[in-house]
Amino acid sequence: MNDPQKLEDLRIKAINFDIPDTDYPSILEHIEKQFIIKEITPFKPVSWSHLEKHTQDMCDIMMNMLHLSLYKRNSDTESREEAKIRFRDRYFNTVVKQSD
């Protein structure tokens, strides 16, 4: 999917509400992987807090679209904010670090 023409064709299909040849989760996973490789890995962050704010924002979007299975909250003992922090840590350790 690194071919510029394929990406352009995909963009045109999306704009015109056409159905692409690949399912959207696969497309998003590819975009996420490219984002991690190009925008995160070169800086060698060691944890979520070492990511820049705009990078965290982008990762939040991907987390909520592709990785909700990493979100776990014990509502009896944990606040939403604590669960969100653990979700981000899980995402960083299982997705971002695995893409190195």
TORPA-4810 file (N, C-alpha, C, O; in nm, 3 decimals):
<nodes>
NODE_1_0.083_-0.119_0.000_0.000_0.000_0.000_0.086_0.125_0.000_0.036_0.235_0.023_M
NODE_2_0.214_0.111_-0.025_0.302_0.227_-0.032_0.300_0.291_-0.169_0.362_0.396_-0.189_N
NODE_3_0.229_0.230_-0.265_0.219_0.283_-0.399_0.131_0.408_-0.398_0.014_0.399_-0.360_D
NODE_4_0.185_0.524_-0.438_0.105_0.648_-0.435_-0.023_0.639_-0.518_-0.125_0.698_-0.481_P
NODE_5_-0.019_0.569_-0.628_-0.139_0.556_-0.711_-0.248_0.478_-0.639_-0.366_0.512_-0.648_Q
NODE_6_-0.210_0.372_-0.567_-0.308_0.295_-0.490_-0.371_0.381_-0.382_-0.493_0.375_-0.361_K
NODE_7_-0.290_0.460_-0.314_-0.343_0.549_-0.210_-0.436_0.654_-0.270_-0.540_0.686_-0.212_L
NODE_8_-0.399_0.705_-0.386_-0.485_0.804_-0.454_-0.617_0.738_-0.495_-0.723_0.798_-0.478_E
NODE_9_-0.612_0.617_-0.549_-0.734_0.546_-0.586_-0.822_0.521_-0.464_-0.945_0.535_-0.472_D
NODE_10_-0.760_0.485_-0.352_-0.836_0.463_-0.229_-0.902_0.593_-0.182_-1.018_0.593_-0.141_L
NODE_11_-0.827_0.704_-0.190_-0.883_0.834_-0.150_-1.003_0.869_-0.237_-1.105_0.915_-0.186_R
NODE_12_-0.991_0.848_-0.365_-1.101_0.879_-0.458_-1.223_0.792_-0.425_-1.336_0.840_-0.424_I
NODE_13_-1.199_0.664_-0.398_-1.310_0.575_-0.362_-1.379_0.622_-0.234_-1.501_0.624_-0.226_K
NODE_14_-1.300_0.660_-0.136_-1.356_0.705_-0.008_-1.435_0.833_-0.025_-1.543_0.848_0.032_A
NODE_15_-1.383_0.925_-0.104_-1.453_1.052_-0.126_-1.585_1.029_-0.199_-1.684_1.097_-0.173_I
NODE_16_-1.585_0.934_-0.291_-1.704_0.907_-0.370_-1.791_0.797_-0.310_-1.882_0.746_-0.375_N
NODE_17_-1.762_0.760_-0.184_-1.838_0.659_-0.113_-1.839_0.524_-0.185_-1.937_0.450_-0.179_F
NODE_18_-1.730_0.494_-0.253_-1.715_0.366_-0.319_-1.658_0.267_-0.216_-1.603_0.308_-0.114_D
NODE_19_-1.672_0.142_-0.243_-1.622_0.039_-0.152_-1.482_0.000_-0.196_-1.463_-0.045_-0.310_I
NODE_20_-1.382_0.016_-0.108_-1.245_-0.020_-0.146_-1.229_-0.172_-0.154_-1.315_-0.247_-0.109_P
NODE_21_-1.119_-0.215_-0.212_-1.090_-0.357_-0.226_-1.056_-0.423_-0.093_-1.070_-0.544_-0.078_D
NODE_22_-1.011_-0.344_0.003_-0.972_-0.392_0.135_-1.069_-0.338_0.239_-1.125_-0.229_0.222_T
NODE_23_-1.090_-0.413_0.346_-1.181_-0.366_0.450_-1.118_-0.248_0.526_-0.996_-0.238_0.537_D
NODE_24_-1.202_-0.160_0.577_-1.155_-0.038_0.643_-1.067_-0.063_0.765_-0.967_0.007_0.782_Y
NODE_25_-1.098_-0.160_0.851_-1.006_-0.184_0.963_-0.863_-0.216_0.916_-0.766_-0.172_0.977_P
NODE_26_-0.851_-0.293_0.809_-0.717_-0.323_0.756_-0.648_-0.199_0.704_-0.528_-0.180_0.724_S
NODE_27_-0.723_-0.113_0.639_-0.668_0.013_0.588_-0.622_0.100_0.705_-0.513_0.156_0.702_I
NODE_28_-0.706_0.109_0.808_-0.670_0.190_0.925_-0.550_0.132_0.998_-0.464_0.207_1.046_L
NODE_29_-0.542_0.000_1.007_-0.427_-0.063_1.071_-0.299_-0.031_0.994_-0.194_-0.006_1.053_E
NODE_30_-0.308_-0.033_0.862_-0.192_0.002_0.780_-0.151_0.147_0.803_-0.032_0.177_0.819_H
NODE_31_-0.247_0.236_0.806_-0.219_0.378_0.830_-0.157_0.396_0.968_-0.060_0.470_0.985_I
NODE_32_-0.212_0.327_1.067_-0.158_0.335_1.203_-0.014_0.287_1.205_0.072_0.353_1.265_E
NODE_33_0.013_0.175_1.143_0.150_0.120_1.141_0.246_0.219_1.075_0.357_0.241_1.124_K
NODE_34_0.205_0.278_0.963_0.290_0.376_0.895_0.313_0.498_0.983_0.424_0.551_0.989_Q
NODE_35_0.209_0.542_1.051_0.221_0.656_1.143_0.323_0.626_1.254_0.409_0.708_1.285_F
NODE_36_0.312_0.508_1.311_0.404_0.470_1.419_0.547_0.465_1.367_0.638_0.517_1.431_I
NODE_37_0.567_0.402_1.252_0.701_0.389_1.196_0.762_0.524_1.162_0.880_0.549_1.189_I
NODE_38_0.682_0.612_1.103_0.737_0.740_1.055_0.737_0.851_1.159_0.825_0.937_1.158_K
NODE_39_0.639_0.850_1.249_0.623_0.963_1.341_0.659_0.934_1.487_0.681_1.027_1.565_E
NODE_40_0.665_0.807_1.524_0.691_0.774_1.664_0.826_0.705_1.682_0.909_0.749_1.761_I
NODE_41_0.848_0.598_1.608_0.968_0.517_1.624_1.099_0.597_1.615_1.189_0.573_1.695_T
NODE_42_1.113_0.691_1.522_1.241_0.765_1.514_1.278_0.839_1.643_1.396_0.865_1.667_P
NODE_43_1.179_0.873_1.725_1.206_0.948_1.848_1.232_0.857_1.968_1.269_0.904_2.076_F
NODE_44_1.213_0.726_1.950_1.240_0.627_2.054_1.178_0.660_2.190_1.249_0.664_2.291_K
NODE_45_1.049_0.684_2.193_0.986_0.712_2.322_0.984_0.586_2.409_0.975_0.475_2.358_P
NODE_46_0.991_0.605_2.537_0.992_0.490_2.629_0.856_0.469_2.697_0.832_0.364_2.756_V
NODE_47_0.769_0.568_2.687_0.635_0.553_2.746_0.540_0.654_2.679_0.581_0.739_2.601_S
NODE_48_0.413_0.639_2.712_0.310_0.728_2.658_0.343_0.874_2.686_0.325_0.960_2.599_W
NODE_49_0.390_0.902_2.805_0.416_1.041_2.844_0.530_1.105_2.764_0.544_1.227_2.763_S
NODE_50_0.611_1.023_2.699_0.720_1.077_2.617_0.674_1.115_2.475_0.753_1.169_2.397_H
NODE_51_0.549_1.086_2.442_0.495_1.124_2.311_0.452_1.271_2.315_0.407_1.320_2.418_L
NODE_52_0.468_1.338_2.203_0.420_1.476_2.194_0.268_1.478_2.195_0.204_1.378_2.162_E
NODE_53_0.211_1.591_2.232_0.065_1.603_2.246_-0.008_1.566_2.117_-0.105_1.490_2.120_K
NODE_54_0.037_1.618_2.003_-0.034_1.588_1.878_-0.022_1.440_1.841_-0.112_1.384_1.779_H
NODE_55_0.089_1.377_1.880_0.105_1.233_1.857_0.011_1.154_1.948_-0.049_1.056_1.905_T
NODE_56_0.000_1.196_2.073_-0.094_1.132_2.166_-0.237_1.144_2.113_-0.315_1.048_2.122_Q
NODE_57_-0.272_1.260_2.059_-0.407_1.280_2.005_-0.436_1.183_1.891_-0.544_1.125_1.882_D
NODE_58_-0.338_1.166_1.804_-0.355_1.074_1.691_-0.366_0.929_1.742_-0.448_0.852_1.694_M
NODE_59_-0.284_0.895_1.838_-0.290_0.761_1.896_-0.424_0.737_1.966_-0.479_0.627_1.959_C
NODE_60_-0.476_0.840_2.034_-0.609_0.828_2.097_-0.715_0.791_1.995_-0.803_0.708_2.021_D
NODE_61_-0.708_0.852_1.879_-0.805_0.821_1.772_-0.792_0.675_1.730_-0.892_0.604_1.720_I
NODE_62_-0.670_0.632_1.705_-0.649_0.493_1.663_-0.689_0.395_1.773_-0.746_0.289_1.745_M
NODE_63_-0.657_0.429_1.897_-0.694_0.343_2.009_-0.845_0.320_2.011_-0.892_0.207_2.027_M
NODE_64_-0.919_0.427_1.996_-1.065_0.419_2.006_-1.129_0.356_1.883_-1.242_0.307_1.889_N
NODE_65_-1.059_0.356_1.772_-1.114_0.296_1.651_-1.074_0.150_1.635_-1.151_0.070_1.582_M
NODE_66_-0.953_0.114_1.680_-0.901_-0.019_1.650_-0.869_-0.106_1.771_-0.857_-0.228_1.757_L
NODE_67_-0.855_-0.047_1.888_-0.800_-0.124_2.000_-0.882_-0.116_2.128_-0.826_-0.118_2.238_H
NODE_68_-1.011_-0.108_2.116_-1.094_-0.100_2.236_-1.083_-0.225_2.323_-1.116_-0.221_2.442_L
NODE_69_-1.037_-0.334_2.265_-1.021_-0.456_2.346_-0.914_-0.439_2.454_-0.909_-0.517_2.549_S
NODE_70_-0.828_-0.339_2.439_-0.726_-0.312_2.541_-0.781_-0.232_2.659_-0.715_-0.221_2.762_L
NODE_71_-0.902_-0.178_2.644_-0.962_-0.098_2.751_-1.033_-0.189_2.850_-1.124_-0.264_2.814_Y
NODE_72_-0.989_-0.182_2.974_-1.054_-0.259_3.080_-1.065_-0.169_3.202_-0.971_-0.099_3.239_K
NODE_73_-1.181_-0.173_3.263_-1.202_-0.088_3.381_-1.279_-0.165_3.486_-1.385_-0.222_3.460_R
NODE_74_-1.225_-0.166_3.603_-1.296_-0.221_3.717_-1.368_-0.103_3.782_-1.306_-0.025_3.855_N
NODE_75_-1.497_-0.089_3.756_-1.571_0.029_3.802_-1.581_0.037_3.955_-1.612_0.144_4.009_S
NODE_76_-1.555_-0.072_4.024_-1.560_-0.069_4.170_-1.436_-0.004_4.231_-1.444_0.058_4.337_D
NODE_77_-1.323_-0.018_4.165_-1.198_0.028_4.226_-1.122_0.131_4.143_-1.018_0.181_4.187_T
NODE_78_-1.171_0.163_4.024_-1.092_0.245_3.933_-1.177_0.355_3.869_-1.288_0.330_3.823_E
NODE_79_-1.124_0.475_3.867_-1.194_0.585_3.802_-1.176_0.575_3.650_-1.091_0.500_3.602_S
NODE_80_-1.256_0.651_3.578_-1.242_0.653_3.431_-1.104_0.703_3.391_-1.044_0.653_3.296_R
NODE_81_-1.056_0.803_3.462_-0.924_0.859_3.430_-0.814_0.756_3.452_-0.721_0.746_3.372_E
NODE_82_-0.823_0.680_3.560_-0.724_0.574_3.585_-0.730_0.467_3.476_-0.627_0.418_3.430_E
NODE_83_-0.850_0.431_3.436_-0.867_0.331_3.330_-0.811_0.383_3.198_-0.750_0.308_3.122_A
NODE_84_-0.831_0.511_3.170_-0.779_0.572_3.048_-0.625_0.570_3.047_-0.564_0.545_2.944_K
NODE_85_-0.565_0.597_3.161_-0.419_0.593_3.173_-0.368_0.452_3.147_-0.270_0.433_3.075_I
NODE_86_-0.433_0.354_3.206_-0.392_0.214_3.184_-0.415_0.173_3.039_-0.335_0.098_2.982_R
NODE_87_-0.523_0.220_2.977_-0.553_0.192_2.836_-0.439_0.247_2.749_-0.390_0.178_2.660_F
NODE_88_-0.398_0.369_2.775_-0.289_0.429_2.699_-0.159_0.352_2.718_-0.084_0.331_2.623_R
NODE_89_-0.131_0.311_2.841_-0.010_0.232_2.867_-0.014_0.099_2.793_0.085_0.057_2.733_D
NODE_90_-0.129_0.032_2.797_-0.143_-0.095_2.725_-0.124_-0.074_2.575_-0.054_-0.151_2.510_R
NODE_91_-0.185_0.030_2.522_-0.171_0.060_2.379_-0.025_0.085_2.344_0.026_0.030_2.246_Y
NODE_92_0.042_0.166_2.423_0.182_0.197_2.397_0.266_0.069_2.398_0.348_0.047_2.309_F
NODE_93_0.245_-0.014_2.499_0.328_-0.135_2.513_0.293_-0.246_2.415_0.382_-0.321_2.374_N
NODE_94_0.168_-0.257_2.376_0.129_-0.368_2.287_0.125_-0.329_2.140_0.142_-0.416_2.054_T
NODE_95_0.103_-0.203_2.109_0.093_-0.162_1.969_0.215_-0.081_1.925_0.283_-0.116_1.829_V
NODE_96_0.243_0.027_1.996_0.352_0.116_1.954_0.487_0.047_1.966_0.565_0.049_1.871_V
NODE_97_0.516_-0.013_2.080_0.647_-0.077_2.099_0.663_-0.199_2.010_0.775_-0.232_1.970_K
NODE_98_0.555_-0.268_1.979_0.564_-0.387_1.893_0.590_-0.351_1.747_0.631_-0.436_1.669_Q
NODE_99_0.567_-0.226_1.711_0.588_-0.182_1.573_0.731_-0.136_1.548_0.767_-0.103_1.435_S
NODE_100_0.813_-0.135_1.652_0.953_-0.092_1.635_1.024_-0.179_1.534_1.142_-0.158_1.506_D
</nodes>
